[in-house]
Amino acid sequence: MVQGVGLSLQVRISAPTWYVFTRIDGDMTATRTMRAETASAEVPAVPLTIEGYSVLHQMMRFRWSAWRQLRPAHKAAIAKEAAGLLGKMEQNASGQSALYSLLGHKGDLMFVHFRSSFDELNRAEMQLAKLKLNDYLEPTTSYLSIIELGLYESSLKTYRELTEQGVEPHSEEWKQAIKETLSRQREAMHPRLFPEIPKARYVCFYPMDRRRGEDKNWYTLPIEERARQMNEHGLVGRRYAGEVKQIITGSIGFDDWEWGVDLFADDPLVFKKLIYEMRFDHVSAVYALFGHFYVGVRCSWCSLGKLLNGEVPE
């Protein structure tokens, strides 16, 4: 029994609410109060991301049999026209392009385009399509994505701060705070969001997913656990700093896989070592699914003529 004027008893009725029962002159009155939300229970599941260049990979097969039937002067004219466009694309200030000679049966050439928008990517496609060289190119596949940085650490910090302040998730106040966080991160990460295509001799590109089957589903893990596993995964990559440059692109809603990965290095053996070591991380061993791998040798615009003559690009 509660006795005495002004004596209070706090009772939890529902998850987000507390009621304070106060005895005043023999009568009990209830006052509804909001409690501070517990961060781990209330933070959103989706981590924040920031995006940069739009990216298109175009894999092509070259029609060598038709090409061999052309006169040398005709070949030279076609190569000169294509080299002129490729040279401009390689030096484009608002997003570059690069050409690679692919190894293996999956294609002969791969164009990689970094642009400021999807419209600009489409313009790059159209410019290549208008070349006379395009008569001898047959698309085998392509991949559309956008450079993405996942902000697990910043997401958790921001979500927890807002939750502790009692800000309702997805309210206007919440959205404004998220907008400010993303703006700061974009400014700080600008060089990583809008990079030059590395000048390394070799590229390795592959798409990937996170497993979401009945037994193992990445998307049902708490955000804190996903953040921990991604941090552990990233530690492996950082050990290869200086040997390989990695650019991650997001493709959810754009293509058949969820992410694309580009690795650039002067020694292709580093691709094998890095990817093999990462396979032993929990996040890769349990949750990663991989698509086809494409490995190519960089070919600058000035070496295009040699490449079309069947020589290894320099």
C-alpha positions in Angstrom: 0.0 0.0 0.0 1.3 3.4 -0.9 1.0 6.0 1.9 1.7 9.7 2.2 1.0 12.8 0.2 3.2 13.1 -2.9 4.6 9.6 -2.8 5.1 8.2 -6.3 5.3 4.8 -7.8 6.7 4.3 -11.3 5.2 1.4 -13.3 6.2 0.3 -16.9 3.0 -0.4 -18.9 4.3 -0.7 -22.4 7.7 -0.8 -24.1 8.0 2.9 -25.0 6.1 4.4 -22.0 6.2 4.8 -18.2 3.3 5.9 -16.0 3.9 7.7 -12.7 1.2 7.0 -10.1 1.1 9.7 -7.4 -1.0 9.6 -4.2 -2.4 13.1 -3.4 -4.8 13.4 -0.5 -5.8 9.8 -0.8 -6.4 9.7 -4.5 -4.0 8.0 -7.0 -3.4 10.0 -10.2 -1.5 8.8 -13.3 0.9 10.9 -15.3 2.2 9.5 -18.7 5.9 10.1 -19.3 8.1 9.0 -22.2 11.2 7.1 -21.2 14.6 7.3 -23.0 14.7 4.6 -25.6 17.4 1.9 -25.2 19.8 2.4 -28.2 20.3 -1.3 -29.1 16.6 -2.0 -29.2 15.5 1.1 -31.2 18.3 1.9 -33.7 17.3 1.3 -37.4 18.6 -1.8 -39.1 19.8 0.0 -42.2 23.3 1.6 -42.1 23.8 5.0 -43.7 25.7 5.1 -47.0 27.2 7.9 -49.0 27.6 7.7 -52.8 30.0 9.2 -55.4 30.7 8.4 -59.0 28.2 6.4 -61.1 30.1 3.4 -62.6 29.5 1.3 -65.7 31.6 -1.8 -66.7 31.1 -2.9 -70.3 32.5 -6.3 -71.3 33.0 -6.8 -75.1 34.0 -9.6 -77.5 36.0 -8.4 -80.4 35.1 -9.7 -83.9 38.6 -10.7 -84.9 37.6 -12.6 -88.0 35.8 -9.5 -89.5 38.6 -7.3 -88.4 41.3 -9.3 -90.2 39.5 -8.8 -93.5 40.0 -5.0 -93.4 42.8 -3.3 -95.3 45.6 -1.9 -93.0 44.8 1.7 -93.9 41.1 1.1 -92.9 42.2 -0.5 -89.6 44.5 2.4 -88.8 41.7 5.0 -89.5 39.3 3.1 -87.2 41.9 2.8 -84.4 42.8 6.5 -84.7 39.2 7.6 -84.3 38.7 5.3 -81.3 42.0 6.3 -79.7 41.0 10.0 -80.0 37.8 9.4 -78.0 39.4 7.1 -75.5 42.1 9.7 -74.9 39.5 12.3 -74.1 37.7 9.9 -71.8 40.8 9.0 -69.9 41.5 12.6 -69.2 37.9 13.7 -68.4 37.9 15.9 -65.3 34.4 14.9 -64.3 34.9 11.2 -64.4 37.3 9.0 -66.4 37.1 5.9 -68.5 39.7 3.1 -68.9 40.1 0.2 -71.3 41.4 -3.2 -70.3 42.3 -6.3 -72.4 40.5 -9.2 -70.7 42.1 -12.5 -70.1 40.1 -15.7 -70.8 36.9 -16.5 -72.6 34.5 -14.1 -70.9 35.4 -11.3 -73.3 38.2 -9.5 -75.1 37.8 -5.9 -73.8 36.4 -4.2 -70.8 35.6 -0.5 -70.6 35.2 1.0 -67.1 33.5 4.4 -66.8 33.3 6.7 -63.8 30.9 9.5 -64.3 29.0 12.1 -62.3 25.5 10.7 -63.1 23.7 7.9 -64.9 23.0 10.4 -67.7 26.7 10.9 -68.2 27.2 7.1 -68.3 24.6 6.8 -71.0 26.4 9.5 -72.9 29.7 7.6 -72.7 27.9 4.5 -74.0 26.5 6.4 -76.9 29.9 7.9 -77.8 31.4 4.5 -78.0 28.4 3.2 -80.0 29.0 5.8 -82.7 32.6 4.8 -83.3 33.4 2.7 -86.4 35.1 0.4 -84.0 31.8 -0.5 -82.5 31.0 -2.5 -85.7 33.5 -5.0 -84.4 32.4 -5.1 -80.8 29.9 -7.5 -79.4 28.7 -6.9 -75.8 28.9 -10.0 -73.5 27.7 -8.4 -70.3 27.8 -5.2 -68.3 27.5 -4.0 -64.7 25.9 -0.8 -63.4 26.6 0.6 -60.0 27.6 3.6 -57.9 30.6 4.1 -55.7 29.4 3.5 -52.1 30.9 3.9 -48.6 29.0 2.2 -45.8 28.9 4.1 -42.6 28.3 1.5 -39.9 30.3 3.3 -37.2 28.8 6.7 -37.9 25.3 5.2 -38.3 25.4 3.6 -34.8 26.8 6.7 -33.2 24.2 9.0 -34.8 21.3 6.6 -34.2 22.2 6.2 -30.5 22.7 9.9 -29.9 19.3 10.7 -31.5 17.6 7.8 -29.6 19.0 8.9 -26.3 17.7 12.4 -27.0 14.2 11.0 -27.5 14.1 11.9 -31.2 11.5 9.7 -33.0 13.1 7.6 -35.8 12.2 8.9 -39.2 10.7 12.1 -37.9 11.6 15.5 -39.5 14.1 16.2 -36.7 15.6 12.7 -37.2 15.8 13.2 -41.0 17.5 16.6 -40.6 20.1 15.2 -38.2 20.8 12.3 -40.6 21.1 14.8 -43.5 23.7 16.8 -41.6 25.7 13.6 -40.7 25.7 12.5 -44.4 26.8 16.0 -45.5 29.8 16.0 -43.2 30.8 12.5 -44.2 30.5 13.3 -48.0 32.8 16.3 -47.5 35.3 14.3 -45.5 35.3 11.3 -47.9 35.1 13.3 -51.2 38.4 11.9 -52.5 37.2 8.3 -52.0 33.8 9.0 -53.5 35.2 10.7 -56.6 38.5 9.0 -57.3 40.6 8.8 -60.4 40.7 5.3 -62.0 44.0 3.9 -60.6 46.8 3.6 -63.2 47.7 0.1 -62.0 48.5 -2.4 -64.8 45.9 -4.9 -63.8 42.3 -4.9 -62.7 40.1 -7.6 -61.1 36.4 -7.0 -61.1 33.6 -9.1 -59.5 30.1 -8.7 -58.2 28.9 -10.1 -54.9 25.9 -10.6 -52.6 25.4 -11.1 -48.9 23.6 -14.4 -48.2 19.9 -14.1 -47.4 18.7 -17.7 -47.3 16.6 -19.5 -44.8 19.5 -20.7 -42.7 21.9 -17.8 -42.9 20.6 -14.3 -43.6 22.9 -11.2 -43.3 20.0 -8.9 -43.2 18.5 -10.4 -40.1 21.6 -9.8 -38.0 21.6 -6.8 -35.6 23.3 -3.8 -37.0 25.9 -3.9 -34.2 26.9 -7.4 -35.2 27.1 -6.5 -38.9 29.3 -3.5 -38.0 31.6 -5.7 -36.0 32.0 -8.2 -38.8 32.6 -5.5 -41.4 35.2 -3.9 -39.3 37.0 -7.2 -38.9 36.7 -7.8 -42.7 38.2 -4.3 -43.4 41.3 -5.0 -41.3 42.4 -7.6 -43.8 42.2 -5.2 -46.7 44.1 -2.5 -44.8 47.0 -4.9 -44.5 47.4 -4.7 -48.3 47.4 -0.9 -48.5 50.1 0.2 -51.0 49.8 -3.1 -53.0 46.2 -2.9 -54.1 43.5 -0.2 -54.5 40.0 -1.3 -53.8 36.8 0.5 -55.0 33.5 -0.7 -53.8 30.3 0.1 -55.7 26.7 -0.4 -54.7 24.3 -2.0 -57.2 21.1 -2.8 -55.2 18.3 -1.8 -57.5 20.7 -1.2 -60.4 21.9 -4.7 -61.4 21.7 -8.4 -60.6 24.1 -8.4 -57.6 24.3 -6.2 -54.6 27.8 -4.8 -54.8 30.6 -4.6 -57.3 34.3 -4.8 -56.4 37.2 -3.4 -58.4 40.8 -4.2 -57.3 43.7 -2.5 -59.0 47.3 -3.6 -58.7 50.6 -3.8 -60.6 51.1 -7.5 -59.5 48.0 -9.7 -60.2 49.1 -12.2 -57.6 47.9 -9.8 -54.9 44.3 -10.4 -56.1 44.6 -14.1 -55.2 46.3 -13.5 -51.8 43.9 -10.7 -50.7 40.7 -12.5 -51.7 41.9 -15.8 -50.4 42.7 -14.3 -47.0 39.4 -12.5 -46.8 37.5 -15.8 -47.4 38.5 -16.8 -43.9 36.7 -13.8 -42.3 33.4 -14.8 -40.7 31.5 -12.4 -42.9 32.8 -13.9 -46.1 32.9 -17.5 -45.0 29.3 -17.5 -43.9 27.5 -14.7 -45.7 29.3 -13.9 -49.0 28.3 -15.0 -52.5 30.4 -14.2 -55.6 29.7 -13.7 -59.2 32.1 -14.1 -62.2 35.6 -12.6 -61.9 37.1 -10.5 -64.7 40.8 -9.8 -64.9 42.3 -7.4 -67.4 45.5 -5.6 -68.5 45.3 -1.8 -68.8 45.4 -0.4 -72.3 45.9 3.4 -72.7 44.5 5.2 -75.7 48.0 5.5 -77.2 48.4 1.6 -77.2 45.0 0.9 -78.7 46.5 0.4 -82.2 48.9 -2.2 -80.9 46.1 -4.0 -79.1 44.0 -4.1 -82.3 47.0 -5.6 -84.0 47.0 -8.4 -81.5 49.9 -7.1 -79.4 50.0 -7.0 -75.6 49.2 -3.5 -74.4 52.0 -1.5 -72.7 
